[in-house]
Amino acid sequence: MDLERLKDELRAFAADRDWEPFHSPKNLSMALAVEAAELMEHFQWLTEAQSRDPDPALRAKISEEIGDVLIYLTRLADQLDVDLMAAAGEKMARNAEKYPVEKARGSAAKYTEL
């Protein structure tokens, strides 16, 4: 499924349930933050190595939370008429300027400290 189809299906899902009044950018951004926190919770006490290779049961829970994050992000973008792919492309271009390879390779420093 591509993002356009997902957006259309989510729009229909919300309309069928008369959820449009609740899907304001404010509410969707808060729901997105909650889902992101639920995703983080699955990694909270794992080691770096464990976080890279979760067991199948944990991977399924993580996958579900990633789905929730994508759903709320897609709904938020739809409500604000933001093209997710264009926004990501523009942000990657800005990041490439802020984090040039020759300065950023192998460093976790913020761009202001490179």
C-alpha positions in Angstrom: 0.0 0.0 0.0 1.4 3.4 -0.8 0.9 6.6 1.3 -1.9 8.0 -0.9 -3.9 4.9 -0.6 -3.3 4.8 3.2 -4.4 8.4 3.4 -7.6 7.7 1.5 -8.4 4.6 3.6 -7.7 6.5 6.9 -9.9 9.3 5.7 -12.8 6.9 4.9 -12.2 5.0 8.2 -12.6 8.2 10.2 -15.5 9.5 8.1 -17.4 6.2 8.5 -17.2 6.6 12.2 -17.8 10.4 12.3 -14.4 11.0 13.9 -13.6 14.1 11.8 -14.6 16.4 14.7 -12.0 14.7 16.9 -9.2 14.6 14.3 -8.0 18.2 14.7 -4.3 18.8 14.2 -4.0 19.4 17.9 -5.6 16.1 18.9 -3.7 14.1 16.2 -0.4 15.6 17.2 -1.0 14.6 20.8 -2.1 11.1 19.8 1.0 10.8 17.7 3.2 11.7 20.7 1.3 9.1 22.8 1.9 6.4 20.2 5.5 7.3 19.9 5.9 7.0 23.7 4.2 3.6 23.6 6.7 2.6 20.9 9.6 3.8 23.1 8.3 1.9 26.0 9.1 -1.4 24.3 12.8 -0.4 24.1 13.1 1.3 27.5 15.1 -1.4 29.3 16.7 -3.2 26.4 20.4 -3.1 25.7 21.6 -1.7 22.3 22.0 -5.3 21.0 18.6 -6.4 22.2 17.0 -3.4 20.6 18.5 -4.4 17.3 17.2 -8.0 17.4 13.9 -8.2 19.4 12.3 -11.6 19.8 9.3 -12.3 17.6 6.7 -11.4 20.2 8.3 -8.1 21.0 8.8 -7.4 17.3 5.1 -7.9 16.7 4.3 -5.3 19.5 6.8 -2.9 18.1 5.4 -3.3 14.6 1.9 -2.5 15.9 3.1 0.7 17.6 5.0 1.7 14.4 1.7 1.2 12.5 -0.1 3.5 15.0 2.6 6.2 14.6 2.3 6.0 10.8 -1.5 6.2 11.0 -1.5 9.3 13.2 1.3 11.0 11.2 -0.6 10.3 8.0 -3.9 11.6 9.4 -2.1 14.7 10.8 -0.4 15.4 7.4 -3.8 14.9 5.6 -5.5 17.4 8.0 -2.8 20.0 7.3 -2.5 19.2 3.6 1.2 18.3 4.0 2.7 16.0 1.4 4.7 13.6 3.6 7.1 12.5 0.9 7.8 16.1 -0.1 8.3 17.1 3.5 10.7 14.3 4.1 12.6 15.0 1.0 12.9 18.7 1.9 14.0 17.8 5.4 16.7 15.4 4.1 18.0 18.1 1.8 18.3 20.5 4.8 19.9 17.7 6.9 22.5 17.1 4.2 23.5 20.8 4.4 23.6 20.7 8.2 25.4 17.4 8.4 28.0 17.3 5.6 29.5 13.8 5.2 33.1 15.0 5.8 32.1 16.5 9.2 29.4 14.2 10.4 30.7 10.7 9.5 30.9 8.6 12.6 29.7 11.4 14.9 26.5 11.7 16.9 27.2 15.4 17.6 24.5 18.0 16.8 25.2 20.1 13.6 26.0 23.1 15.8 28.9 21.2 17.3 30.5 19.6 14.2 
